[in-house]
Amino acid sequence: MAKIEIKDSPDELGRIAYFLSSNNIKFKVVKDYGNHSTEDAKAYAALIAKFEEVAL
């Protein structure tokens, strides 16, 4: 297994996740335990929840 780390906003991460999903590329969005604003932390949590369903 290999990993790619995306360091950007939740919106950019969401855009990349949609691209991967649309192209049937297996991936997993994981919590990075970074120091994010409350708003960004909620957005990341929503992305994780949304794409966990896709990965299963």
PQR file with spaces between the fields and no chain letter, atoms N, CA, C, O and H, PARSE charges and radii, in Angstrom:
ATOM       1  N    MET     1       0.850   -1.172    0.000 -0.4000 1.5000
ATOM       2  CA   MET     1       0.000    0.000    0.000 -0.0000 2.0000
ATOM       3  C    MET     1       0.894    1.234    0.000  0.5500 1.7000
ATOM       4  O    MET     1       1.974    1.240    0.592 -0.5500 1.4000
ATOM       5  N    ALA     2       0.431    2.256   -0.663 -0.4000 1.5000
ATOM       6  CA   ALA     2       1.119    3.540   -0.692 -0.0000 2.0000
ATOM       7  C    ALA     2       0.154    4.619   -0.241  0.5500 1.7000
ATOM       8  O    ALA     2      -1.059    4.408   -0.255 -0.5500 1.4000
ATOM       9  H    ALA     2      -0.446    2.250   -1.143  0.4000 1.0000
ATOM      10  N    LYS     3       0.668    5.760    0.156 -0.4000 1.5000
ATOM      11  CA   LYS     3      -0.183    6.851    0.617 -0.0000 2.0000
ATOM      12  C    LYS     3       0.165    8.139   -0.111  0.5500 1.7000
ATOM      13  O    LYS     3       1.316    8.395   -0.465 -0.5500 1.4000
ATOM      14  H    LYS     3       1.653    5.931    0.167  0.4000 1.0000
ATOM      15  N    ILE     4      -0.869    8.936   -0.319 -0.4000 1.5000
ATOM      16  CA   ILE     4      -0.713   10.284   -0.864 -0.0000 2.0000
ATOM      17  C    ILE     4      -1.311   11.225    0.154  0.5500 1.7000
ATOM      18  O    ILE     4      -2.449   11.029    0.583 -0.5500 1.4000
ATOM      19  H    ILE     4      -1.804    8.728   -0.032  0.4000 1.0000
ATOM      20  N    GLU     5      -0.580   12.228    0.544 -0.4000 1.5000
ATOM      21  CA   GLU     5      -1.070   13.189    1.523 -0.0000 2.0000
ATOM      22  C    GLU     5      -1.437   14.488    0.797  0.5500 1.7000
ATOM      23  O    GLU     5      -0.621   15.060    0.074 -0.5500 1.4000
ATOM      24  H    GLU     5       0.344   12.387    0.196  0.4000 1.0000
ATOM      25  N    ILE     6      -2.661   14.937    0.998 -0.4000 1.5000
ATOM      26  CA   ILE     6      -3.149   16.164    0.390 -0.0000 2.0000
ATOM      27  C    ILE     6      -3.213   17.224    1.487  0.5500 1.7000
ATOM      28  O    ILE     6      -3.936   17.055    2.469 -0.5500 1.4000
ATOM      29  H    ILE     6      -3.325   14.472    1.585  0.4000 1.0000
ATOM      30  N    LYS     7      -2.484   18.286    1.333 -0.4000 1.5000
ATOM      31  CA   LYS     7      -2.481   19.361    2.332 -0.0000 2.0000
ATOM      32  C    LYS     7      -3.166   20.575    1.723  0.5500 1.7000
ATOM      33  O    LYS     7      -2.545   21.389    1.039 -0.5500 1.4000
ATOM      34  H    LYS     7      -1.897   18.424    0.535  0.4000 1.0000
ATOM      35  N    ASP     8      -4.463   20.672    1.992 -0.4000 1.5000
ATOM      36  CA   ASP     8      -5.233   21.786    1.450 -0.0000 2.0000
ATOM      37  C    ASP     8      -6.538   21.898    2.223  0.5500 1.7000
ATOM      38  O    ASP     8      -6.712   21.258    3.260 -0.5500 1.4000
ATOM      39  H    ASP     8      -4.967   20.011    2.548  0.4000 1.0000
ATOM      40  N    SER     9      -7.427   22.693    1.726 -0.4000 1.5000
ATOM      41  CA   SER     9      -8.707   22.938    2.390 -0.0000 2.0000
ATOM      42  C    SER     9      -9.638   21.739    2.249  0.5500 1.7000
ATOM      43  O    SER     9      -9.421   20.884    1.390 -0.5500 1.4000
ATOM      44  H    SER     9      -7.285   23.213    0.884  0.4000 1.0000
ATOM      45  N    PRO    10     -10.683   21.669    3.093 -0.5600 1.5000
ATOM      46  CA   PRO    10     -11.662   20.593    2.956  0.2800 2.0000
ATOM      47  C    PRO    10     -12.320   20.588    1.580  0.5500 1.7000
ATOM      48  O    PRO    10     -12.640   19.524    1.049 -0.5500 1.4000
ATOM      49  N    ASP    11     -12.522   21.766    1.002 -0.4000 1.5000
ATOM      50  CA   ASP    11     -13.138   21.841   -0.331 -0.0000 2.0000
ATOM      51  C    ASP    11     -12.257   21.169   -1.379  0.5500 1.7000
ATOM      52  O    ASP    11     -12.752   20.430   -2.229 -0.5500 1.4000
ATOM      53  H    ASP    11     -12.262   22.630    1.433  0.4000 1.0000
ATOM      54  N    GLU    12     -10.959   21.423   -1.317 -0.4000 1.5000
ATOM      55  CA   GLU    12     -10.034   20.824   -2.278 -0.0000 2.0000
ATOM      56  C    GLU    12      -9.952   19.317   -2.066  0.5500 1.7000
ATOM      57  O    GLU    12      -9.928   18.554   -3.032 -0.5500 1.4000
ATOM      58  H    GLU    12     -10.557   22.023   -0.626  0.4000 1.0000
ATOM      59  N    LEU    13      -9.910   18.889   -0.822 -0.4000 1.5000
ATOM      60  CA   LEU    13      -9.890   17.461   -0.529 -0.0000 2.0000
ATOM      61  C    LEU    13     -11.165   16.800   -1.044  0.5500 1.7000
ATOM      62  O    LEU    13     -11.112   15.696   -1.585 -0.5500 1.4000
ATOM      63  H    LEU    13      -9.929   19.509   -0.038  0.4000 1.0000
ATOM      64  N    GLY    14     -12.296   17.455   -0.883 -0.4000 1.5000
ATOM      65  CA   GLY    14     -13.559   16.932   -1.389 -0.0000 2.0000
ATOM      66  C    GLY    14     -13.547   16.804   -2.898  0.5500 1.7000
ATOM      67  O    GLY    14     -14.045   15.820   -3.445 -0.5500 1.4000
ATOM      68  H    GLY    14     -12.339   18.352   -0.443  0.4000 1.0000
ATOM      69  N    ARG    15     -12.982   17.788   -3.572 -0.4000 1.5000
ATOM      70  CA   ARG    15     -12.891   17.755   -5.036 -0.0000 2.0000
ATOM      71  C    ARG    15     -12.054   16.561   -5.498  0.5500 1.7000
ATOM      72  O    ARG    15     -12.408   15.882   -6.461 -0.5500 1.4000
ATOM      73  H    ARG    15     -12.577   18.587   -3.128  0.4000 1.0000
ATOM      74  N    ILE    16     -10.955   16.315   -4.813 -0.4000 1.5000
ATOM      75  CA   ILE    16     -10.085   15.191   -5.166 -0.0000 2.0000
ATOM      76  C    ILE    16     -10.780   13.864   -4.863  0.5500 1.7000
ATOM      77  O    ILE    16     -10.687   12.918   -5.645 -0.5500 1.4000
ATOM      78  H    ILE    16     -10.667   16.866   -4.030  0.4000 1.0000
ATOM      79  N    ALA    17     -11.471   13.799   -3.732 -0.4000 1.5000
ATOM      80  CA   ALA    17     -12.186   12.571   -3.368 -0.0000 2.0000
ATOM      81  C    ALA    17     -13.278   12.256   -4.386  0.5500 1.7000
ATOM      82  O    ALA    17     -13.461   11.096   -4.753 -0.5500 1.4000
ATOM      83  H    ALA    17     -11.547   14.567   -3.097  0.4000 1.0000
ATOM      84  N    TYR    18     -14.002   13.269   -4.845 -0.4000 1.5000
ATOM      85  CA   TYR    18     -15.026   13.050   -5.876 -0.0000 2.0000
ATOM      86  C    TYR    18     -14.391   12.520   -7.163  0.5500 1.7000
ATOM      87  O    TYR    18     -14.933   11.618   -7.802 -0.5500 1.4000
ATOM      88  H    TYR    18     -13.854   14.211   -4.547  0.4000 1.0000
ATOM      89  N    PHE    19     -13.254   13.078   -7.534 -0.4000 1.5000
ATOM      90  CA   PHE    19     -12.557   12.621   -8.736 -0.0000 2.0000
ATOM      91  C    PHE    19     -12.184   11.148   -8.603  0.5500 1.7000
ATOM      92  O    PHE    19     -12.441   10.357   -9.510 -0.5500 1.4000
ATOM      93  H    PHE    19     -12.814   13.811   -7.015  0.4000 1.0000
ATOM      94  N    LEU    20     -11.581   10.781   -7.480 -0.4000 1.5000
ATOM      95  CA   LEU    20     -11.181    9.395   -7.266 -0.0000 2.0000
ATOM      96  C    LEU    20     -12.391    8.461   -7.305  0.5500 1.7000
ATOM      97  O    LEU    20     -12.355    7.405   -7.936 -0.5500 1.4000
ATOM      98  H    LEU    20     -11.372   11.424   -6.743  0.4000 1.0000
ATOM      99  N    SER    21     -13.448    8.862   -6.631 -0.4000 1.5000
ATOM     100  CA   SER    21     -14.670    8.057   -6.584 -0.0000 2.0000
ATOM     101  C    SER    21     -15.271    7.883   -7.978  0.5500 1.7000
ATOM     102  O    SER    21     -15.698    6.788   -8.344 -0.5500 1.4000
ATOM     103  H    SER    21     -13.477    9.721   -6.119  0.4000 1.0000
ATOM     104  N    SER    22     -15.302    8.955   -8.741 -0.4000 1.5000
ATOM     105  CA   SER    22     -15.868    8.913  -10.090 -0.0000 2.0000
ATOM     106  C    SER    22     -15.073    8.013  -11.023  0.5500 1.7000
ATOM     107  O    SER    22     -15.610    7.487  -11.997 -0.5500 1.4000
ATOM     108  H    SER    22     -14.955    9.844   -8.444  0.4000 1.0000
ATOM     109  N    ASN    23     -13.800    7.839  -10.724 -0.4000 1.5000
ATOM     110  CA   ASN    23     -12.933    7.023  -11.569 -0.0000 2.0000
ATOM     111  C    ASN    23     -12.663    5.650  -10.967  0.5500 1.7000
ATOM     112  O    ASN    23     -11.707    4.972  -11.343 -0.5500 1.4000
ATOM     113  H    ASN    23     -13.364    8.267   -9.932  0.4000 1.0000
ATOM     114  N    ASN    24     -13.522    5.247  -10.022 -0.4000 1.5000
ATOM     115  CA   ASN    24     -13.434    3.918   -9.397 -0.0000 2.0000
ATOM     116  C    ASN    24     -12.054    3.618   -8.823  0.5500 1.7000
ATOM     117  O    ASN    24     -11.573    2.489   -8.912 -0.5500 1.4000
ATOM     118  H    ASN    24     -14.299    5.798   -9.716  0.4000 1.0000
ATOM     119  N    ILE    25     -11.428    4.614   -8.241 -0.4000 1.5000
ATOM     120  CA   ILE    25     -10.132    4.450   -7.589 -0.0000 2.0000
ATOM     121  C    ILE    25     -10.387    4.299   -6.099  0.5500 1.7000
ATOM     122  O    ILE    25     -11.020    5.155   -5.481 -0.5500 1.4000
ATOM     123  H    ILE    25     -11.819    5.532   -8.169  0.4000 1.0000
ATOM     124  N    LYS    26      -9.894    3.207   -5.522 -0.4000 1.5000
ATOM     125  CA   LYS    26     -10.103    2.962   -4.097 -0.0000 2.0000
ATOM     126  C    LYS    26      -9.261    3.924   -3.274  0.5500 1.7000
ATOM     127  O    LYS    26      -8.082    4.133   -3.562 -0.5500 1.4000
ATOM     128  H    LYS    26      -9.380    2.512   -6.024  0.4000 1.0000
ATOM     129  N    PHE    27      -9.868    4.506   -2.251 -0.4000 1.5000
ATOM     130  CA   PHE    27      -9.174    5.439   -1.382 -0.0000 2.0000
ATOM     131  C    PHE    27      -9.895    5.498   -0.049  0.5500 1.7000
ATOM     132  O    PHE    27     -11.005    4.987    0.097 -0.5500 1.4000
ATOM     133  H    PHE    27     -10.825    4.336   -2.017  0.4000 1.0000
ATOM     134  N    LYS    28      -9.260    6.116    0.905 -0.4000 1.5000
ATOM     135  CA   LYS    28      -9.853    6.302    2.221 -0.0000 2.0000
ATOM     136  C    LYS    28      -9.456    7.675    2.729  0.5500 1.7000
ATOM     137  O    LYS    28      -8.279    8.034    2.696 -0.5500 1.4000
ATOM     138  H    LYS    28      -8.358    6.531    0.787  0.4000 1.0000
ATOM     139  N    VAL    29     -10.416    8.436    3.194 -0.4000 1.5000
ATOM     140  CA   VAL    29     -10.147    9.740    3.800 -0.0000 2.0000
ATOM     141  C    VAL    29      -9.999    9.484    5.297  0.5500 1.7000
ATOM     142  O    VAL    29     -10.907    8.941    5.927 -0.5500 1.4000
ATOM     143  H    VAL    29     -11.372    8.145    3.221  0.4000 1.0000
ATOM     144  N    VAL    30      -8.864    9.870    5.866 -0.4000 1.5000
ATOM     145  CA   VAL    30      -8.604    9.611    7.283 -0.0000 2.0000
ATOM     146  C    VAL    30      -8.368   10.917    8.036  0.5500 1.7000
ATOM     147  O    VAL    30      -7.954   11.925    7.463 -0.5500 1.4000
ATOM     148  H    VAL    30      -8.126   10.311    5.354  0.4000 1.0000
ATOM     149  N    LYS    31      -8.641   10.865    9.327 -0.4000 1.5000
ATOM     150  CA   LYS    31      -8.425   12.029   10.186 -0.0000 2.0000
ATOM     151  C    LYS    31      -6.922   12.242   10.342  0.5500 1.7000
ATOM     152  O    LYS    31      -6.178   11.289   10.571 -0.5500 1.4000
ATOM     153  H    LYS    31      -8.976   10.046    9.792  0.4000 1.0000
ATOM     154  N    ASP    32      -6.477   13.488   10.217 -0.4000 1.5000
ATOM     155  CA   ASP    32      -5.047   13.779   10.306 -0.0000 2.0000
ATOM     156  C    ASP    32      -4.647   14.356   11.665  0.5500 1.7000
ATOM     157  O    ASP    32      -3.464   14.591   11.910 -0.5500 1.4000
ATOM     158  H    ASP    32      -7.081   14.262   10.031  0.4000 1.0000
ATOM     159  N    TYR    33      -5.604   14.582   12.532 -0.4000 1.5000
ATOM     160  CA   TYR    33      -5.345   15.119   13.874 -0.0000 2.0000
ATOM     161  C    TYR    33      -4.587   16.440   13.834  0.5500 1.7000
ATOM     162  O    TYR    33      -3.810   16.754   14.736 -0.5500 1.4000
ATOM     163  H    TYR    33      -6.565   14.391   12.333  0.4000 1.0000
ATOM     164  N    GLY    34      -4.825   17.210   12.773 -0.4000 1.5000
ATOM     165  CA   GLY    34      -4.177   18.505   12.636 -0.0000 2.0000
ATOM     166  C    GLY    34      -4.887   19.572   13.453  0.5500 1.7000
ATOM     167  O    GLY    34      -5.944   19.324   14.035 -0.5500 1.4000
ATOM     168  H    GLY    34      -5.456   16.955   12.041  0.4000 1.0000
ATOM     169  N    ASN    35      -4.318   20.721   13.491 -0.4000 1.5000
ATOM     170  CA   ASN    35      -4.861   21.854   14.225 -0.0000 2.0000
ATOM     171  C    ASN    35      -5.704   22.685   13.255  0.5500 1.7000
ATOM     172  O    ASN    35      -5.202   23.607   12.612 -0.5500 1.4000
ATOM     173  H    ASN    35      -3.460   20.923   13.019  0.4000 1.0000
ATOM     174  N    HIS    36      -6.993   22.345   13.161 -0.4000 1.5000
ATOM     175  CA   HIS    36      -7.885   23.005   12.219 -0.0000 2.0000
ATOM     176  C    HIS    36      -8.878   23.884   12.964  0.5500 1.7000
ATOM     177  O    HIS    36      -9.112   23.714   14.161 -0.5500 1.4000
ATOM     178  H    HIS    36      -7.402   21.596   13.683  0.4000 1.0000
ATOM     179  N    SER    37      -9.449   24.816   12.238 -0.4000 1.5000
ATOM     180  CA   SER    37     -10.539   25.602   12.812 -0.0000 2.0000
ATOM     181  C    SER    37     -11.721   24.667   13.044  0.5500 1.7000
ATOM     182  O    SER    37     -11.793   23.588   12.456 -0.5500 1.4000
ATOM     183  H    SER    37      -9.259   24.954   11.266  0.4000 1.0000
ATOM     184  N    THR    38     -12.635   25.081   13.893 -0.4000 1.5000
ATOM     185  CA   THR    38     -13.819   24.269   14.180 -0.0000 2.0000
ATOM     186  C    THR    38     -14.601   23.996   12.906  0.5500 1.7000
ATOM     187  O    THR    38     -15.082   22.883   12.691 -0.5500 1.4000
ATOM     188  H    THR    38     -12.576   25.958   14.370  0.4000 1.0000
ATOM     189  N    GLU    39     -14.726   25.009   12.067 -0.4000 1.5000
ATOM     190  CA   GLU    39     -15.461   24.863   10.804 -0.0000 2.0000
ATOM     191  C    GLU    39     -14.786   23.841    9.887  0.5500 1.7000
ATOM     192  O    GLU    39     -15.458   22.977    9.325 -0.5500 1.4000
ATOM     193  H    GLU    39     -14.336   25.913   12.242  0.4000 1.0000
ATOM     194  N    ASP    40     -13.455   23.935    9.731 -0.4000 1.5000
ATOM     195  CA   ASP    40     -12.733   22.987    8.884 -0.0000 2.0000
ATOM     196  C    ASP    40     -12.794   21.576    9.461  0.5500 1.7000
ATOM     197  O    ASP    40     -12.938   20.606    8.716 -0.5500 1.4000
ATOM     198  H    ASP    40     -12.909   24.637   10.187  0.4000 1.0000
ATOM     199  N    ALA    41     -12.686   21.456   10.776 -0.4000 1.5000
ATOM     200  CA   ALA    41     -12.752   20.136   11.410 -0.0000 2.0000
ATOM     201  C    ALA    41     -14.094   19.466   11.119  0.5500 1.7000
ATOM     202  O    ALA    41     -14.143   18.262   10.865 -0.5500 1.4000
ATOM     203  H    ALA    41     -12.568   22.243   11.381  0.4000 1.0000
ATOM     204  N    LYS    42     -15.179   20.236   11.156 -0.4000 1.5000
ATOM     205  CA   LYS    42     -16.499   19.688   10.839 -0.0000 2.0000
ATOM     206  C    LYS    42     -16.575   19.283    9.371  0.5500 1.7000
ATOM     207  O    LYS    42     -17.159   18.251    9.041 -0.5500 1.4000
ATOM     208  H    LYS    42     -15.139   21.214   11.363  0.4000 1.0000
ATOM     209  N    ALA    43     -15.990   20.088    8.490 -0.4000 1.5000
ATOM     210  CA   ALA    43     -16.003   19.775    7.063 -0.0000 2.0000
ATOM     211  C    ALA    43     -15.200   18.502    6.777  0.5500 1.7000
ATOM     212  O    ALA    43     -15.622   17.668    5.976 -0.5500 1.4000
ATOM     213  H    ALA    43     -15.516   20.926    8.758  0.4000 1.0000
ATOM     214  N    TYR    44     -14.040   18.353    7.433 -0.4000 1.5000
ATOM     215  CA   TYR    44     -13.248   17.131    7.259 -0.0000 2.0000
ATOM     216  C    TYR    44     -14.015   15.922    7.779  0.5500 1.7000
ATOM     217  O    TYR    44     -14.013   14.871    7.138 -0.5500 1.4000
ATOM     218  H    TYR    44     -13.697   19.031    8.084  0.4000 1.0000
ATOM     219  N    ALA    45     -14.676   16.055    8.937 -0.4000 1.5000
ATOM     220  CA   ALA    45     -15.453   14.943    9.501 -0.0000 2.0000
ATOM     221  C    ALA    45     -16.580   14.530    8.552  0.5500 1.7000
ATOM     222  O    ALA    45     -16.860   13.342    8.392 -0.5500 1.4000
ATOM     223  H    ALA    45     -14.677   16.909    9.458  0.4000 1.0000
ATOM     224  N    ALA    46     -17.221   15.513    7.927 -0.4000 1.5000
ATOM     225  CA   ALA    46     -18.288   15.215    6.972 -0.0000 2.0000
ATOM     226  C    ALA    46     -17.737   14.468    5.753  0.5500 1.7000
ATOM     227  O    ALA    46     -18.374   13.539    5.257 -0.5500 1.4000
ATOM     228  H    ALA    46     -16.993   16.478    8.056  0.4000 1.0000
ATOM     229  N    LEU    47     -16.558   14.871    5.272 -0.4000 1.5000
ATOM     230  CA   LEU    47     -15.939   14.172    4.135 -0.0000 2.0000
ATOM     231  C    LEU    47     -15.606   12.730    4.500  0.5500 1.7000
ATOM     232  O    LEU    47     -15.855   11.807    3.724 -0.5500 1.4000
ATOM     233  H    LEU    47     -16.041   15.626    5.675  0.4000 1.0000
ATOM     234  N    ILE    48     -15.041   12.549    5.689 -0.4000 1.5000
ATOM     235  CA   ILE    48     -14.693   11.201    6.132 -0.0000 2.0000
ATOM     236  C    ILE    48     -15.944   10.339    6.176  0.5500 1.7000
ATOM     237  O    ILE    48     -15.937    9.213    5.678 -0.5500 1.4000
ATOM     238  H    ILE    48     -14.839   13.299    6.319  0.4000 1.0000
ATOM     239  N    ALA    49     -17.008   10.849    6.763 -0.4000 1.5000
ATOM     240  CA   ALA    49     -18.255   10.085    6.863 -0.0000 2.0000
ATOM     241  C    ALA    49     -18.824    9.771    5.486  0.5500 1.7000
ATOM     242  O    ALA    49     -19.276    8.653    5.239 -0.5500 1.4000
ATOM     243  H    ALA    49     -17.013   11.764    7.167  0.4000 1.0000
ATOM     244  N    LYS    50     -18.804   10.745    4.596 -0.4000 1.5000
ATOM     245  CA   LYS    50     -19.380   10.541    3.259 -0.0000 2.0000
ATOM     246  C    LYS    50     -18.602    9.490    2.464  0.5500 1.7000
ATOM     247  O    LYS    50     -19.199    8.615    1.838 -0.5500 1.4000
ATOM     248  H    LYS    50     -18.437   11.654    4.797  0.4000 1.0000
ATOM     249  N    PHE    51     -17.293    9.576    2.490 -0.4000 1.5000
ATOM     250  CA   PHE    51     -16.502    8.679    1.659 -0.0000 2.0000
ATOM     251  C    PHE    51     -16.200    7.349    2.330  0.5500 1.7000
ATOM     252  O    PHE    51     -15.710    6.436    1.665 -0.5500 1.4000
ATOM     253  H    PHE    51     -16.807   10.287    2.999  0.4000 1.0000
ATOM     254  N    GLU    52     -16.474    7.204    3.622 -0.4000 1.5000
ATOM     255  CA   GLU    52     -16.402    5.884    4.265 -0.0000 2.0000
ATOM     256  C    GLU    52     -17.441    4.974    3.640  0.5500 1.7000
ATOM     257  O    GLU    52     -17.181    3.792    3.411 -0.5500 1.4000
ATOM     258  H    GLU    52     -16.872    7.945    4.162  0.4000 1.0000
ATOM     259  N    GLU    53     -18.628    5.524    3.359 -0.4000 1.5000
ATOM     260  CA   GLU    53     -19.697    4.745    2.737 -0.0000 2.0000
ATOM     261  C    GLU    53     -19.295    4.280    1.346  0.5500 1.7000
ATOM     262  O    GLU    53     -19.610    3.157    0.954 -0.5500 1.4000
ATOM     263  H    GLU    53     -18.839    6.483    3.545  0.4000 1.0000
ATOM     264  N    VAL    54     -18.607    5.126    0.599 -0.4000 1.5000
ATOM     265  CA   VAL    54     -18.179    4.789   -0.764 -0.0000 2.0000
ATOM     266  C    VAL    54     -17.143    3.688   -0.728  0.5500 1.7000
ATOM     267  O    VAL    54     -17.167    2.791   -1.571 -0.5500 1.4000
ATOM     268  H    VAL    54     -18.351    6.039    0.917  0.4000 1.0000
ATOM     269  N    ALA    55     -16.228    3.740    0.238 -0.4000 1.5000
ATOM     270  CA   ALA    55     -15.138    2.765    0.320 -0.0000 2.0000
ATOM     271  C    ALA    55     -15.640    1.382    0.699  0.5500 1.7000
ATOM     272  O    ALA    55     -15.007    0.381    0.364 -0.5500 1.4000
ATOM     273  H    ALA    55     -16.209    4.468    0.922  0.4000 1.0000
ATOM     274  N    LEU    56     -16.784    1.313    1.402 -0.4000 1.5000
ATOM     275  CA   LEU    56     -17.313    0.012    1.824 -0.0000 2.0000
ATOM     276  C    LEU    56     -18.020   -0.590    0.667  0.5500 1.7000
ATOM     277  O    LEU    56     -18.554   -1.694    0.776 -0.5500 1.4000
ATOM     278  H    LEU    56     -17.299    2.126    1.673  0.4000 1.0000
